[in-house]
Amino acid sequence: MRWGLASADAQPQPEDILIAWLLWLPRNADVAKAAADEVARMDKRPSLSGGAIRLRELLLQLIDGAGLPKYGRA
């Protein structure tokens, strides 16, 4: 994981996106349910980039930690 300032043309890291997403959630949000919703939305896409795949893995870890059903992707 890289920390620090990114150059203007750099893509945000999946971990940075996850932190921003977590901070964006309402105070009493069900984080695992929200993560499951995001994974379901991502799974509707025909393909994902490397960063999106990593972000999906991080979201699945949130779901797994809460004991919700896992989502599979072929």
Secondary structure, 3 states (H helix, E strand, C coil): CCCCCCCCCCCCCHHHHHHHHHHHCCCCCCHHHHHHHHHHHHHCCCCCCHHHHHHHHHHHHHHHHHCCCCCCCC
